[in-house]
């Protein structure tokens, strides 16, 4: 006998939202919606037990009502006069509700049984069958991780067990090239013919064929995701001028080595402690502690299952920070979405609507970060049609660790210990999947690559790792990310050798074959190398914090990776071949300079353009998103994402004070620079501008310009196509030049390539994230105007650089000169920093998308004060002054009594007095005797806050 | 001797470190204790002078915020906890801790002054925010001068601090329950505007739709208090986003510590 329990929820906000979203789908027949949670028990525990279960655990007696039905075989019919859709997680998908219900039943002493959950939607109104299917598919159910039924859903308890010990031998030695490629494709290996040949040659020499475990291990270890083949490749680069004539040709000995690492090595500041060698970059924070920072992307999973993709994106980058033995203390996120108002009929087949993607991603980030108790303090959200089929989700995490506390040398004899979540069939082929392009079929075939996270298990890991580190219980640690155990164990044992027994891996459900256990990317797992005499202490910690621990094997000094399943060898590979056998790629890149620059002068009034820019989703208020994230937890967010008297103005960067360091005044800033519009025009300009933006955002809030480390995250199209790779080369060259100009070393980075949908690449997008020292937490600055009568200054030179600007995007104009690299940008930032340290700066805001006009308007909006400025009368066009996006510029508010001291810092540096803060409630911009802009503050506020609210 | 404060940590608790810091700054001696240490008998409720249930997402808020933690309290610690409460020692629940105390039936506790609070028949709850999702924003809180929690009388100004929750919407079974809460002085905190006037249900002053702007309640004995906002996130002026002095949450922790001295 099975039980179906239905709990009616008073979920009016969610119900209203469903009706509203249905209308945007064109389904106007839906007038109301009732929501219920469903719980299924595989065995009837008896009426009294059921009553107790409902009263104590399942039903809120104040707001909810429940009833149950007992049935055998087919579920009872839905008792509803209305149409019904029921949605349940697919078997094997993380279901924390079900797990906690099982635990709660055990706690209550009820007989154990299997549990399944579902959601029930009663839909009121005139709806056709086709309407219902559309509602289910486009609104209520994501078939990647869920399934639905029009009517009562049939509960699926667990996963059907099957014999779980098959190991296949894959004949490879006699295959032709096309057959090798077919094998790579059929098994989702994402390896090219050279790589397949290298594997073939190895097995020919070994005189045997690979097991599926070995082949999958090689594919994961050699994946773009794990080994960055493109960034290590030898590249023949051809640079063409705008007419297609060859300007230059060179061979690049690896993008990473030539540009990114080379910049870091050339700068090498004393406070840089670790770059590129570990899961995250590390810089010094104070006398005793270091800061770690890492940013990852989770684009492909978020395209298919936005909530789960973003959810596990946060989880993954948090584990990167754990992987350098740091306590995670803050997260960042930068998101790129397609247009939110896209008509449904224009949506390509196989793509989720950008609105649904955005809603899911934001909810997924909030769910994970909030539940971990990490402030999501910094970020950006951009909208562009180029992200329609392929959204970008950059997740970052910063951590704190005592200096010298991160051990990195496993010893022979150390135990291979896995901690955290159980292993299921989730996330298979994530590493190789991320190296493939998306098509409209991807959602169907790659569903297993997407997972739902379990932040509470990860929270336990955070607590255990911190204590295990302090008690020195491990010799090495790494996270289980892409490639799962195969990557984590394989990398940790690279210099030694390792043997593991797969039957010791705790499984979520039976039936996984050996390669699936070994490759699974189930979340919330860390691997440690633990000296045998420390195991007991680690077990005690794990037990106290409710974290599961298992010993899988041992590190050895024989240079072999040996994987066993129930005592039988299923993989036996030399570490040397696994880690060095990958042939280096030789690639071809071509970049052609864009067509000649033509500055077009807009003929619309400046005030009208300003309002249009303020309403642009990329500029407009992100408050609706920001408030979904806890940016206050840990009590150290000193400069928040929102500022001003109404706490709704935009800030340039977050300033954070870590718990445990309140005895001194140091804090740190997290900021970002990103501009895909510029990338469309000129990837080099995008790179230098992103570095400038990240640096100036950090400086604007009080960071020391000589103490800024940066991270690069490239999201690009298919790099095997020379034009895509050509743009990537130019962006890397920009990174190198800018890093040197700003003396800002790269400490970590990541690339996400093959971001294409049905053959269309995303706009090549570079995110520069910065982590910077704020020497004195008492001297931070926010962007809101503070008091009428204060003076306004512009730092930096304004040039006719409208190419790739938001104004041009708005007007649909091509061409124009993009912002260039400044010859010597640091002196102005140092001057500003000195002024901030002396308390001479009341407010400061960087000039980015929309230029001076938007920055000034944002300061006025944030401070709810007016401003009156007068622009210089020189050769620059009005639109250049107002909307150009030249680098190195900030607006600064200074009290009248501080004017002389402030100006003294800028001797010989570009600084222009512009005007005053006013109490008039208006924004006025004059030029000579012409009024360019005269707008009421209320109009600015409502325009800027209006969209997406 | 500084008063000893048990800060209860269950899987998913996350504002325990800030709560501990707040207690320290207020002159207390906090210890973060995992619920498993209590279950194994390595620590005992009775050895502490104050019990604090901090914020977070115990058990991931699965089956409702605070519900699983409430079940733990009910199943494993029913007698010890009730003994602690009946001895008159202070218990403070913040956010998820408040949710757990309400769902365990300890808040508001029996309205007629008899018997124990009961998990299954509790008269009040904290349910999904009226706007249907998690929200983080700063709010102004006023102590109800009629509150039975006498130690709150030491708070002479508003508290300005953030809320960060998805299920903070305080609701009651019926009108009579609300009337009893008001009449008996069981309303401890309300959401108010900057000037201290009741929010009147207005969003965002009342951020979650709570009935009668109730942000926190206490039991009849006045020793068990719970609230949704996070006074532990505003202890020093530098944490105040408006930059103005005063209205810090530290006063709440000072009053809590002082109440046992």
Interface residues (C-beta under 8 A of the other chain):
Chain A: X10 X11 X12 X13 X14 X16 X17 X52 X55 X56 X57 X58 X60 X61 X62 X63 X96 X97 X99 X100 X101 X103 X104 X107 X108 X363 X366 X370 X371 X372 X373 X454 X455 X456 X459 X460 X543 X544 X545 X546 X626 X627 X628 X629 X630 X631 X632 X633 X634 X635 X638 X640 X642 X643 X645 X647 X657 X659 X662 X777 X778
Chain B: X11 X12 X14 X15 X17 X18 X21 X34 X36 X37 X55 X56 X57 X59 X60 X61 X62 X63 X64 X67 X68 X71 X72 X74 X75 X76 X119 X120 X121 X122 X123 X124 X125 X127 X128 X129 X130 X131 X132 X133 X134 X135 X136 X137 X138 X162 X164 X171 X172 X173 X230 X232 X233 X234 X235 X238 X239 X241 X242
